[in-house]
Amino acid sequence: MLADRQGNRLNGATQTAADKYDQALHCFNIYRGDPVTLFEEAIAESPDFAMAHIMKAYLMGLATEPGGTEEAVHALAQLQAMTLDEREGSHVEALQHLVAGNWSQAALVLDRHNIAYPHDLLGLQCGHLMDFYRANARDMRDRVARTLPKWSREMPGYSFVLGFYSFGLEEAGDYARAEAFGREALALEPLDCWAHHAVAHVMEMQGRAEDGVGWMISREPHWSGDDNFFKVHNWWHRSIYHLDLGQVDQVEAIYDGPIRGEHSEVALDMVDASALLWRLCMTGREQSGRWGELAKMWDMHADGKLYPFNDWHAAMAYLGAGRDGEVSRLLATYRDKAGDDSEVAVWARDLGLPLIEGFSAFWKGDYETAAAKLHPARFIVNRFGGSHAQRDVIDWTLTEAAIRGGMTDLAEALANERLALKPHSPVNRGFLARAQNSAAARQNAAE
């Protein structure tokens, strides 16, 4: 019986197909190359190779794109006609929940799966990504902690497991250990983009912007290649460091080059672009010439049904491009989900709706409404989507709304909150200075 590099059985595979599968999984682990072509070649070689179909379904379903989800559903239909063993059946159960929009139920199935099959690297990475997409920092950390003792340095893929753990520790706030595990992973596999980005997150959360720029520059050959799926996100990280240092010209140059120069249609890349342009606008830089291209690209993804985190970023682009009708469409779709009890529908109603309403109010200059929507929303949005660094745009927008809207007490309080985490940040120091100047001006006017 053929097995993958970690010893898991590969039913229905020829040796050629099994080799293609291992190559595809390595590409997925490292976020480089073309795993799609490789697993399609494995399926063509062995049509009843269940794990190749399962890998296809995961990669398509985790893309958070309507077209990808359709392909995941098709892959699941192919699997229904096959005789599956328990491990394969466990994967299919998780995938069925995923394509139905029930991310937490899918992740729970993979909790049990990872315990039963700790060396199933595909299952571990997909569970870790599901934790990321639903912003579950605890399971992002503990899913890996439960299985890590079953691994050793001699096992193929061990470095990737360390990288997963590094990011889980970072999102859980254990920054010192996160950086240590990330650096250990990279010592074993310098091309591990996930581990590299985990260390980048540590530096972002600790306010080490200059360290972060140095980290990105020193390792740029490892993460910036054309075959690197993570290259745009890593350029986004470098941009955020420059933005925190007040180096706005460099941020715009990176946006026009590595981030949007190729007009990527990948949803994850467009999320980064929307969030970066929004931040640039809040610094006072005019971005009207950039929003239109991005908004047009969002049309193929922002359906209001699949993943609210993406729709919210699409709404930023629509607002920037003056396409208010598309924002209204998303809001109407969200408000019309009363009978839908899927998890993504709950996210849309409870989280996506106040976020899009709050950002829309901010863009239109209604700062009191923006603050009223975003202040409570920021405490619950870690139920879905992204990292702490990505969701910081909510707090940034709220603070800016408070300053522009003359809510001086709230503005100063939020600035102090941000400075407690990043005391050296020019952006945060600017928030406090503006809030205090506004309060002083109001006091002088009252006298």
ChimeraX attribute file (.defattr): number of C-alpha atoms within 10 A of each C-alpha:
attribute: neighborCount
match mode: 1-to-1
recipient: residues
	/A:1	10
	/A:2	15
	/A:3	15
	/A:4	16
	/A:5	20
	/A:6	16
	/A:7	12
	/A:8	15
	/A:9	18
	/A:10	20
	/A:11	20
	/A:12	21
	/A:13	25
	/A:14	16
	/A:15	16
	/A:16	12
	/A:17	24
	/A:18	27
	/A:19	19
	/A:20	23
	/A:21	27
	/A:22	20
	/A:23	18
	/A:24	26
	/A:25	23
	/A:26	20
	/A:27	19
	/A:28	19
	/A:29	22
	/A:30	21
	/A:31	20
	/A:32	21
	/A:33	18
	/A:34	15
	/A:35	23
	/A:36	17
	/A:37	12
	/A:38	21
	/A:39	27
	/A:40	20
	/A:41	18
	/A:42	27
	/A:43	23
	/A:44	13
	/A:45	17
	/A:46	19
	/A:47	16
	/A:48	19
	/A:49	24
	/A:50	27
	/A:51	26
	/A:52	30
	/A:53	23
	/A:54	24
	/A:55	25
	/A:56	24
	/A:57	27
	/A:58	25
	/A:59	18
	/A:60	22
	/A:61	22
	/A:62	19
	/A:63	15
	/A:64	21
	/A:65	20
	/A:66	18
	/A:67	13
	/A:68	19
	/A:69	22
	/A:70	15
	/A:71	17
	/A:72	27
	/A:73	19
	/A:74	14
	/A:75	21
	/A:76	22
	/A:77	12
	/A:78	15
	/A:79	21
	/A:80	12
	/A:81	9
	/A:82	12
	/A:83	12
	/A:84	18
	/A:85	11
	/A:86	9
	/A:87	17
	/A:88	18
	/A:89	16
	/A:90	18
	/A:91	23
	/A:92	24
	/A:93	15
	/A:94	25
	/A:95	28
	/A:96	18
	/A:97	19
	/A:98	24
	/A:99	23
	/A:100	15
	/A:101	21
	/A:102	19
	/A:103	24
	/A:104	22
	/A:105	17
	/A:106	24
	/A:107	26
	/A:108	17
	/A:109	19
	/A:110	26
	/A:111	21
	/A:112	13
	/A:113	21
	/A:114	24
	/A:115	16
	/A:116	13
	/A:117	16
	/A:118	20
	/A:119	23
	/A:120	19
	/A:121	23
	/A:122	19
	/A:123	24
	/A:124	23
	/A:125	20
	/A:126	20
	/A:127	27
	/A:128	27
	/A:129	18
	/A:130	24
	/A:131	27
	/A:132	21
	/A:133	21
	/A:134	22
	/A:135	21
	/A:136	24
	/A:137	23
	/A:138	13
	/A:139	21
	/A:140	26
	/A:141	23
	/A:142	17
	/A:143	26
	/A:144	26
	/A:145	17
	/A:146	14
	/A:147	17
	/A:148	16
	/A:149	9
	/A:150	12
	/A:151	17
	/A:152	12
	/A:153	10
	/A:154	8
	/A:155	13
	/A:156	16
	/A:157	21
	/A:158	19
	/A:159	26
	/A:160	24
	/A:161	24
	/A:162	27
	/A:163	30
	/A:164	27
	/A:165	27
	/A:166	35
	/A:167	32
	/A:168	28
	/A:169	27
	/A:170	27
	/A:171	25
	/A:172	18
	/A:173	16
	/A:174	15
	/A:175	22
	/A:176	14
	/A:177	15
	/A:178	28
	/A:179	24
	/A:180	13
	/A:181	24
	/A:182	30
	/A:183	20
	/A:184	17
	/A:185	25
	/A:186	20
	/A:187	12
	/A:188	15
	/A:189	17
	/A:190	17
	/A:191	19
	/A:192	22
	/A:193	24
	/A:194	24
	/A:195	30
	/A:196	25
	/A:197	21
	/A:198	26
	/A:199	27
	/A:200	26
	/A:201	26
	/A:202	26
	/A:203	22
	/A:204	22
	/A:205	18
	/A:206	15
	/A:207	19
	/A:208	19
	/A:209	25
	/A:210	15
	/A:211	14
	/A:212	24
	/A:213	19
	/A:214	13
	/A:215	16
	/A:216	22
	/A:217	13
	/A:218	10
	/A:219	13
	/A:220	14
	/A:221	10
	/A:222	16
	/A:223	27
	/A:224	19
	/A:225	13
	/A:226	10
	/A:227	13
	/A:228	18
	/A:229	22
	/A:230	21
	/A:231	22
	/A:232	23
	/A:233	21
	/A:234	23
	/A:235	22
	/A:236	22
	/A:237	25
	/A:238	24
	/A:239	25
	/A:240	23
	/A:241	26
	/A:242	20
	/A:243	23
	/A:244	20
	/A:245	17
	/A:246	15
	/A:247	13
	/A:248	17
	/A:249	12
	/A:250	14
	/A:251	22
	/A:252	18
	/A:253	13
	/A:254	19
	/A:255	21
	/A:256	15
	/A:257	13
	/A:258	17
	/A:259	24
	/A:260	19
	/A:261	11
	/A:262	9
	/A:263	15
	/A:264	15
	/A:265	14
	/A:266	15
	/A:267	21
	/A:268	17
	/A:269	19
	/A:270	26
	/A:271	23
	/A:272	22
	/A:273	25
	/A:274	25
	/A:275	21
	/A:276	23
	/A:277	24
	/A:278	23
	/A:279	16
	/A:280	17
	/A:281	14
	/A:282	16
	/A:283	14
	/A:284	8
	/A:285	14
	/A:286	12
	/A:287	15
	/A:288	12
	/A:289	9
	/A:290	18
	/A:291	20
	/A:292	17
	/A:293	13
	/A:294	24
	/A:295	25
	/A:296	14
	/A:297	18
	/A:298	23
	/A:299	12
	/A:300	13
	/A:301	21
	/A:302	26
	/A:303	19
	/A:304	22
	/A:305	17
	/A:306	20
	/A:307	24
	/A:308	28
	/A:309	25
	/A:310	24
	/A:311	26
	/A:312	28
	/A:313	25
	/A:314	32
	/A:315	28
	/A:316	24
	/A:317	30
	/A:318	24
	/A:319	23
	/A:320	25
	/A:321	19
	/A:322	14
	/A:323	16
	/A:324	13
	/A:325	11
	/A:326	19
	/A:327	23
	/A:328	15
	/A:329	15
	/A:330	24
	/A:331	22
	/A:332	13
	/A:333	17
	/A:334	22
	/A:335	13
	/A:336	12
	/A:337	15
	/A:338	10
	/A:339	7
	/A:340	10
	/A:341	11
	/A:342	15
	/A:343	19
	/A:344	25
	/A:345	26
	/A:346	18
	/A:347	20
	/A:348	29
	/A:349	19
	/A:350	16
	/A:351	24
	/A:352	27
	/A:353	22
	/A:354	23
	/A:355	25
	/A:356	27
	/A:357	20
	/A:358	27
	/A:359	28
	/A:360	23
	/A:361	19
	/A:362	23
	/A:363	19
	/A:364	11
	/A:365	14
	/A:366	16
	/A:367	25
	/A:368	19
	/A:369	18
	/A:370	27
	/A:371	25
	/A:372	16
	/A:373	21
	/A:374	26
	/A:375	20
	/A:376	11
	/A:377	20
	/A:378	18
	/A:379	10
	/A:380	11
	/A:381	22
	/A:382	19
	/A:383	17
	/A:384	26
	/A:385	21
	/A:386	20
	/A:387	19
	/A:388	18
	/A:389	14
	/A:390	16
	/A:391	18
	/A:392	13
	/A:393	17
	/A:394	19
	/A:395	19
	/A:396	19
	/A:397	23
	/A:398	27
	/A:399	28
	/A:400	24
	/A:401	29
	/A:402	24
	/A:403	26
	/A:404	19
	/A:405	18
	/A:406	16
	/A:407	19
	/A:408	22
	/A:409	15
	/A:410	18
	/A:411	26
	/A:412	22
	/A:413	15
	/A:414	23
	/A:415	26
	/A:416	17
	/A:417	14
	/A:418	20
	/A:419	19
	/A:420	11
	/A:421	13
	/A:422	20
	/A:423	15
	/A:424	16
	/A:425	20
	/A:426	15
	/A:427	20
	/A:428	23
	/A:429	17
	/A:430	12
	/A:431	23
	/A:432	24
	/A:433	14
	/A:434	19
	/A:435	27
	/A:436	18
	/A:437	14
	/A:438	20
	/A:439	19
	/A:440	13
	/A:441	12
	/A:442	13
	/A:443	10
	/A:444	9
	/A:445	8
	/A:446	7
	/A:447	6
